[in-house]
Amino acid sequence: MGRFDETAVTHDAHRNNEQHGARFGTQTYTDARPLSRRSLERMIKRQLPAGIYRCKGFVHLADDPANRYVLQVVGRRADLVADRPWGTEPPGNRIVAIALDSNGSTDELGDLFDGCVVD
């Protein structure tokens, strides 16, 4: 099963006054199992918690297992673009999510990404 590791960071003081001093959590999902592109895109649009501001990382897709994909999510908008062949690098997923500390648990996010795994 994939997992999220969580760390907290303090929001940059140069951002707008409305969010000044907010604490954000950074969570990293890692898993070697391939994901379904369709399930991943659907999950991001319909299930990703609203407090997740950004996700970015490398994705191993069952739909194209020979190539590494770059995932970038801002709000509900997702870009999933072929990057390069995996080559000698072992395929896998490494996705970093940024959210307010108070938003959801690492287990919830891990479960959402695990729901996109192709067995």
C-alpha positions, -999 to +999 in steps of 0.1 A: +000+000+000+013+035-008+019+060+019+020+097+026+047+112+049+038+145+064+059+176+073+048+211+082+061+243+068+054+279+076+037+300+048+060+326+032+054+360+048+056+377+013+023+362+002-010+381+005-022+393+039-052+370+039-031+339+043-001+355+062+013+332+088-008+302+076+009+268+082+010+244+053+016+207+054+036+189+028+027+152+023+046+129+000+030+098-015+053+070-027+043+036-042+058+014-069+024+001-082+011+016-115-019+039-114-048+041-138-047+074-157-085+076-159-089+068-121-063+093-112-078+121-132-113+113-119-101+113-083-084+146-087-115+163-102-141+147-078-124+136-046-093+155-038-099+175-007-106+212-014-078+223+010-051+207-012-035+236-031-010+218-052+003+183-061+034+176-082+054+146-089+063+116-111+037+090-119+039+054-131+008+048-153-005+013-162-017+029-194+019+035-206+042+016-182+074+023-202+073+061-197+075+083-166+048+110-164+048+144-146+017+152-126+010+189-117-022+198-099-034+232-090-069+232-074-089+209-095-069+214-127-045+186-135-018+182-161-004+147-167+023+148-193+047+121-206+083+130-195+107+103-206+112+065-206+119+050-172+151+035-186+171+019-157+152+038-131+126+016-113+091+028-121+071+043-093+050+072-080+063+101-059+037+128-055+040+158-031+008+175-019+007+209-003-023+218+019-033+237+050-022+217+081-058+214+092-068+198+059-074+160+061-051+133+072-022+116+054-042+084+055-071+099+036-048+112+008-030+079+007-063+060+004-073+083-025-042+076-045-042+039-035-078+038-050-062+046-084-038+016-083-042-010-110-037-046-097 
